[in-house]
C-alpha cells in the first residue's frame, strides 16, 4: 500500500523528540494552540541561519498570537544549544537523529542532490498545525529568509 502525501486537513503526525537539554517534547502537548513546525538541514549554515533569524525577528508576532514555533533538524542538542546562543533564538529546536523518523513522517527527509551526488538528507519544509492538531498549511518550497513573514501573511496576522 502506498502512503498518501500529507495534505491540508490531515491530522499532523504525532512525535516526541528531545530538546537541546534532553527534555522530551511531544506535539500533543501543544493542543489548543497553533504550532509552526519547520524542518531544516543544518544548524549554522547560511540558509538555515536566515530562516531561524526570520522567525526570531518576528517572534513577538508569533508569541502575541499564541503560536508555538519548533525547528527540527538532525543536529545534536549540543549543536542546537550553540545555534540558539549564537543567534538568540527564542523558540524550541528539536533533534530528529538519523534515520529521522519524524522528518520522514512529514515527508521532509529523503533523497537530495548536491553537486551531482545523491544522498539522504533533511529537506526544508514547513507545516502549520492548528489548535486541533490538523495540518493547516504546508510549505514545500520554502524561501528561508521570508518563511516566518509568509506564514504570518498567509494566516492574516500582519
Secondary structure, DSSP 4 states (H G I P E B T S, - for coil): -PPPPP-TTSBPPP-EEEETTS-EEEGGGGTTSEEEEEE-S-TTSHHHHHHHHHHHHTHHHHHHTTEEEEEEES--HHHHHHHHHHHT--SEEEE--TTTHHHHHTT-EEEEEETTEEEEEE--EEEEE-TTSBEEEEESS--GGGHHHHHHHHTT--
